[in-house]
Amino acid sequence: MSQKTSGFSTIFLAIMFFSILVIMVVVGNTFGSIITDFGKKAVVKNEIDMIGNKLANDLTTIIITLPHGGKIKYVPAIPSSVAGVSYNISLNLNSDILQIKSYYHTVNFTLGGIHYEINGSISIYEINISRVT
């Protein structure tokens, strides 16, 4: 009689093991992207903030050092994408706002009074700035 119970417990143990394995695979496939997306969002947010700080600091330095009537073409050394996520940069001189926008994160930098000091335009690869005379 003890042989029948041990046979039953071995089969039961194998069924339980494979059931748990199947459940783990299904849960891993279903929720795996949620776990990796959380890390990607954190990286994108941090990097976009750093790029915005760099651009704001560089623009402020340019405004301070650029003589009246002077012109400069500034090509920022920034990556074209962050963690595989592309982003857009816009410089609105009417509202003094430098905006960086990606799928996961948007950040605005206010450069107070910038429109009184410069005229500028921004393209994908460069920022053209001229000082108001």
C-alpha positions as CSV (number, residue, x, y, z in Angstrom):
1,M,0.0,0.0,0.0
2,S,2.9,2.4,0.6
3,Q,4.0,1.9,-3.0
4,K,0.7,3.3,-4.4
5,T,0.9,6.4,-2.3
6,S,4.4,7.2,-3.2
7,G,3.5,6.8,-6.9
8,F,0.6,9.1,-6.5
9,S,2.7,11.7,-4.7
10,T,5.4,11.7,-7.5
11,I,2.9,12.2,-10.2
12,F,1.1,14.9,-8.2
13,L,4.5,16.6,-7.5
14,A,5.3,16.6,-11.3
15,I,1.9,18.0,-12.2
16,M,2.3,20.8,-9.6
17,F,5.8,21.6,-10.7
18,F,4.9,21.9,-14.4
19,S,1.7,23.9,-13.5
20,I,3.8,26.4,-11.5
21,L,6.3,26.5,-14.3
22,V,3.5,27.3,-16.9
23,I,2.0,29.9,-14.7
24,M,5.4,31.6,-14.2
25,V,6.1,31.6,-18.0
26,V,2.6,33.1,-18.7
27,V,3.0,35.8,-16.1
28,G,6.5,36.6,-17.2
29,N,5.4,37.0,-20.8
30,T,2.4,39.0,-19.9
31,F,3.9,41.4,-17.4
32,G,7.6,41.4,-18.5
33,S,7.2,44.5,-20.7
34,I,5.7,46.4,-17.7
35,I,8.8,45.7,-15.6
36,T,11.2,46.8,-18.4
37,D,9.1,49.8,-19.4
38,F,9.4,51.1,-15.8
39,G,13.2,51.2,-16.0
40,K,13.1,52.8,-19.5
41,K,10.8,55.5,-18.3
42,A,13.1,56.4,-15.4
43,V,16.1,56.5,-17.7
44,V,14.3,58.6,-20.3
45,K,13.1,61.1,-17.6
46,N,16.6,61.4,-16.2
47,E,18.3,61.9,-19.5
48,I,15.7,64.3,-20.9
49,D,16.2,66.4,-17.7
50,M,19.9,66.4,-18.2
51,I,19.7,67.4,-21.8
52,G,17.3,70.2,-20.9
53,N,19.7,71.4,-18.2
54,K,22.6,71.3,-20.6
55,L,20.7,73.3,-23.3
56,A,19.4,75.8,-20.9
57,N,22.9,76.4,-19.4
58,D,24.5,76.6,-22.9
59,L,21.8,79.1,-24.1
60,T,22.2,81.2,-21.0
61,T,26.0,81.3,-21.5
62,I,25.5,82.3,-25.2
63,I,23.1,85.1,-24.3
64,I,25.5,86.5,-21.7
65,T,28.6,86.3,-23.8
66,L,27.2,87.2,-27.3
67,P,27.8,90.8,-28.1
68,H,25.0,93.1,-29.4
69,G,24.5,92.5,-33.1
70,G,26.5,89.2,-32.9
71,K,25.3,85.9,-34.4
72,I,26.1,82.4,-33.5
73,K,25.2,78.9,-34.8
74,Y,25.2,76.5,-31.9
75,V,25.3,72.8,-32.6
76,P,24.5,71.0,-29.3
77,A,26.3,67.7,-28.6
78,I,23.3,65.7,-27.6
79,P,22.1,62.2,-28.5
80,S,19.4,61.8,-31.2
81,S,17.5,59.4,-29.0
82,V,17.5,58.3,-25.3
83,A,17.1,54.6,-24.6
84,G,15.7,54.1,-28.1
85,V,13.1,56.8,-27.6
86,S,13.3,59.9,-29.8
87,Y,12.5,63.4,-28.5
88,N,11.7,66.9,-29.9
89,I,13.2,70.2,-28.8
90,S,11.4,73.4,-29.3
91,L,12.4,76.9,-28.4
92,N,9.6,79.4,-28.2
93,L,11.1,82.8,-27.8
94,N,7.7,84.6,-27.4
95,S,7.1,82.7,-24.1
96,D,10.8,82.2,-23.1
97,I,10.3,78.4,-23.0
98,L,12.6,75.7,-24.1
99,Q,10.6,72.5,-24.3
100,I,11.9,68.9,-24.6
101,K,9.2,66.3,-25.3
102,S,9.3,62.6,-25.6
103,Y,6.8,59.8,-25.4
104,Y,7.4,59.2,-21.7
105,H,8.3,62.7,-20.5
106,T,8.0,66.4,-21.2
107,V,10.1,69.1,-19.5
108,N,9.9,72.9,-19.9
109,F,12.7,75.3,-19.1
110,T,11.8,79.0,-18.7
111,L,14.6,81.3,-19.8
112,G,13.2,84.5,-18.3
113,G,13.5,87.5,-20.6
114,I,15.3,85.7,-23.4
115,H,13.0,87.3,-26.1
116,Y,14.2,90.7,-25.1
117,E,17.8,89.7,-25.7
118,I,17.9,87.5,-28.8
119,N,16.2,86.4,-32.0
120,G,16.6,82.7,-32.7
121,S,15.5,79.7,-34.5
122,I,15.9,76.0,-33.9
123,S,16.1,73.1,-36.3
124,I,16.8,69.4,-35.8
125,Y,20.6,69.8,-35.6
126,E,21.4,73.4,-34.8
127,I,20.2,76.5,-33.0
128,N,20.7,79.9,-34.7
129,I,20.9,82.9,-32.3
130,S,21.4,86.5,-33.0
131,R,21.6,89.3,-30.4
132,V,19.0,92.1,-30.6
133,T,20.8,95.4,-31.2
